[in-house]
Amino acid sequence: MACIGSDTTMPYIGARVSDLLAKVGVPMEIFADAVEITVEEAEDILNGSVTPNIGTLAKISKFPEYFH
């Protein structure tokens, strides 16, 4: 059964954080400082070689203030 009138889409769903950072011109250093990690850790997370822990993921989820 389909939900009528329910819109569950989000504006950036499926977008990579690295793509969004590039789009708005946020330097890696600013991103790393904002989520309290090193630039190297940020690069590893953004290129997909490292999965962030839940605490870092929570900080990343609050970072989109730059995307508005």
URNOR-V675811 format. One line per field, one symbol per residue. ss: DSSP state (H for helix, E for strand, - for the rest). A space follows every 10 residues. Layout:
ss->???
This chain:
ss->---------- ------HHHH HHHH---HHH HHHH----HH HHHHHH---- ---HHHHHHH HHHHHHH-
